[in-house]
Amino acid sequence: MRIPIGRLVKELNLEAHQLREWEKRDWLGEVVKDPKQNHQRVYTEEQVERIQLIAETIQAQRTKGIKRTNFEEVEAKLLDRFGGEVKRIDTDLVVAPQSLNQIVELLMSQNQKISELQQLVQQQPKNQLRDPVDHTEVLADMKNEMKKSQEREEQLLALVQQLQSDLDELKKAPAKSKWKFWSKD
């Protein structure tokens, strides 16, 4: 009999995301999705026992004051109680001993080529690289131009201040002195 995830999380007071995380860690084995139950995950009796053991182990860690789950402890307890699981993977792939020898030879050849490339890189004369360009003169010119620019800016600011003070003086002057009208007399 298989137990759906909804019922299991209610009975064990767990969250569904916890079960999915444990499933990703391969602690539960292969979990089936039942098409008769809207493709929900369903668990076997052994998987339920595994889930209970995991939950108890994590709860014991929390009781001891361990805030982060010690995964190694959980895996050790699962291994002690349920043992390791070996699955046979059926495949049509046949690997002959000669193939393994060929793979080893290819790896050795590849390592040799890598070593040769490293030696070539180390042997490359350093004069193939361009000499660095000395930009100190350009930098000095740029500093001079910057200084001149700052001086011009200061002069312009002085002119603006002078114009502002002249304008203020004109505003203070009496109305008659502002304008001089010429007549034909």
Secondary structure as UniProt FT lines:
FT   STRAND          3..4
FT   HELIX           5..12
FT   HELIX           16..24
FT   TURN            25..26
FT   STRAND          32..34
FT   HELIX           35..37
FT   TURN            38..39
FT   STRAND          40..43
FT   HELIX           45..63
FT   TURN            64..65
FT   HELIX           71..82
FT   HELIX           97..123
FT   HELIX           126..128
FT   HELIX           136..172
FT   HELIX           175..178
//
